[in-house]
């Protein structure tokens, strides 16, 4: 249930993420892999290889690999081609034993693709500040997303429902947002620039 993060730009040719699968038992195991698309950027391409290579239309490998007792197989990789698109793509891969899907392990591969020239993600993320926290009726956001053409701040409740969304002009580096319409409680805010999630954090509304 871990996550592997791979970063790139929209003009990146491809991102290849290997995953090692270890058999912790004392007997050989026939292992299949299946995928679940959590979210995908339209226009991009995802493939995965496990003995053979498949696109995401094939949600389960058509063949298994034998993983010997206490051995590690390094044959699997997830391949992502942005094809000039930016955004977040999340694919969960589950490796399971033939005829026993309860014996399984999963990993999510997250591809974070930036628009060409948007800048270094860590630098941008560190520039984002939300205050005060806790807040009563308004919050302020400071950020510098360089040449991003659009910025959006979204507020979610704790079960993932979107409760508020505010569009910010790309020339603005400080924004005041009225949250008096939100009930008291804990929320998650997310800043998106050109559709890419830059940063998410918690906010307490008094």
Secondary structure, 3 states (H helix, E strand, C coil): CEEEEEEEECCCCCEEEEEEEECCCCCCEEEEEEEEEEECCCCCEEEEECCCEEECCCCECCCCEEECCCCEEEEEEEEEECCCCCEEEEEEEEEEECCEEEEEEEEEEEEEEECCCCCCHHHHHHCCEEECCCECCEEEEECCCCCCCCEEEEEECCCCCEEEEEEECCCCCEEEEECCCCCCEEEEEEEEECCEEEEEEEEEEC
